Structure formats: structure tokens, C-alpha cells
């Protein structure tokens, strides 16, 4: 049993959620970790958290608990 994920004009076919998550997860532009939880999107750039966003020179970004 497979399922399709439609994203950004492309169709991806997977047979398990774990594969879909790992294939579709964005990558932090600072530390290069896969973002599997809540990341930070700053002007179209993805970071795993505020620390990495600030390390890349982004200002005004704070983590929320």
C-alpha cells in the first residue's frame, strides 16, 4: 500500500510515513540537521531553531517553549 505526497508541484510516492518524513524534511541551513519537528522559517530559509538562525545573522528570532 503506497500513498502520494503532493508538494511544490511534485508528486512523491512512499510506502511508509517514516520514509516520507525523512525524504521531505527540510535541512537546517546552519548545522545541516534534518528538521523533523518545528523549525524556524526566516524569509524562505529554514533553521532547526533560533540559535542557528541567529548564527546565520538573522535577528529578532526567538525560540518558544
C-alpha positions as CSV (number, residue, x, y, z in Angstrom):
1,X,0.0,0.0,0.0
2,X,1.5,3.3,-1.1
3,X,0.5,6.9,-0.7
4,X,1.3,10.1,-2.5
5,X,2.6,13.4,-1.1
6,X,2.0,16.4,-3.4
7,X,4.4,19.3,-2.6
8,X,5.7,22.2,-4.5
9,X,4.4,20.9,-7.8
10,X,5.9,17.4,-7.4
11,X,4.4,14.1,-6.5
12,X,6.3,11.7,-4.2
13,X,5.2,8.1,-3.6
14,X,6.0,6.4,-0.4
15,X,5.1,3.1,1.3
16,X,5.7,4.3,4.9
17,X,5.4,7.5,6.9
18,X,9.0,7.3,8.2
19,X,10.4,7.3,4.6
20,X,8.2,10.3,3.7
21,X,9.2,12.3,6.8
22,X,12.9,11.7,6.2
23,X,12.7,12.5,2.4
24,X,10.5,15.6,2.8
25,X,12.1,17.1,5.9
26,X,13.9,20.4,5.4
27,X,17.5,20.8,6.3
28,X,18.8,23.4,8.7
29,X,20.9,25.9,6.7
30,X,23.3,26.4,9.5
31,X,24.0,23.0,11.2
32,X,22.6,20.8,8.3
33,X,20.4,18.7,10.6
34,X,17.1,17.4,9.3
35,X,14.2,19.3,10.8
36,X,11.7,16.7,12.0
37,X,9.9,18.9,14.5
38,X,9.1,22.6,14.4
39,X,11.8,24.5,12.7
40,X,12.2,28.3,12.0
41,X,11.4,29.7,8.6
42,X,13.0,33.1,8.1
43,X,12.4,34.7,4.7
44,X,12.4,31.4,3.0
45,X,15.4,30.0,4.8
46,X,15.0,27.0,7.2
47,X,16.7,26.6,10.5
48,X,16.3,24.0,13.3
49,X,15.9,26.7,15.9
50,X,16.5,30.4,16.8
51,X,20.1,29.7,17.8
52,X,21.0,28.5,14.3
53,X,19.1,31.4,12.7
54,X,21.0,33.9,14.8
55,X,24.3,32.2,14.0
56,X,23.5,32.9,10.3
57,X,22.9,36.6,11.1
58,X,19.1,36.6,11.3
59,X,17.8,39.0,14.0
60,X,14.7,39.0,16.1
61,X,14.2,35.2,16.1
62,X,13.3,33.6,19.5
63,X,12.5,30.1,20.4
64,X,9.2,29.5,22.1
65,X,8.7,26.8,24.8
